[in-house]
Amino acid sequence: MKKKSLNSSYNNLPGITGLVIGIALFLIGFLIVRGFEGAAYGLFTAPILIISIQAIILGNRSRSLSWI
């Protein structure tokens, strides 16, 4: 069965959304909230940024490797 190929912007939408949210949370934690609570925002933001970058990379991969 052949899958429909969507526009690459649809594939990148979750990654871009996560990247924007992660950067916004990092800036809130760094500029507005100070101290240990700001560091908690940074610790919360790191996995969001890593996963969103991975989602963007996987969204841009070619569809020729269908088993991955």
Order of alpha helices (4+ residues) and beta strands (2+ residues): alpha-alpha
